[in-house]
């Protein structure tokens, strides 16, 4: 993902235990939760395609 891109607020709900584990994981890795989520979403879209008429 390109640096200095515009950010939006994105709200969702998660299983409470999953959210706790994710928070701890991010803290141990020294990363922000949004940073890890963006990395994982980008990996998913690269692997599965972005869903807007092409495969990546």
N, C-alpha and C positions, 0 to 999 in steps of 0.2 A: 504494500500500500504506500502511496506517495505521502511523504511528510507534509505537514502544514496544510492538510485538507480541512475543509469545514466540517465541524462535528455537530451532530444533533443528539438530542436526548432520546433514548430508546428504552422504553419500559416494558418489562415482561415479568412473568412469575415463574419461580423455580421451586422444586422440592426443597424444603428447608435444610435437610441434611446435606443434599448436594451443594446447596449454596454455601453452607458452612465449610465443607471440604474444599470447595473452589476458592473461597476466601483465604483459607490457610495455605493452600497450594501457591496462590499468587504471592502471599506474604513471604513464604519460604524461598520463592524464586526471585523475589525483589522486583516484581512486575505489578503494574496496575491491572485490575480485572478487565477493564475495557481493552487494554493492550492485548491481553491473552485472547479475549473473545474475538477481536478483530483478526488476529493471526489465524485462529481456528476457522472462522468464517471464510477468510480468504483461501485457506487450504481446502475447505469443503467445496467452494465454488470452482477452484481450479480442477479438483478431482471430478466433480459431478456435473460441472457446467453451471452457468449463471442463471439459466432458466428464462432467458429472454431471446431465444431463437438461435443460439449458438452453443457450442460446447466448451466455452472457456473464454 
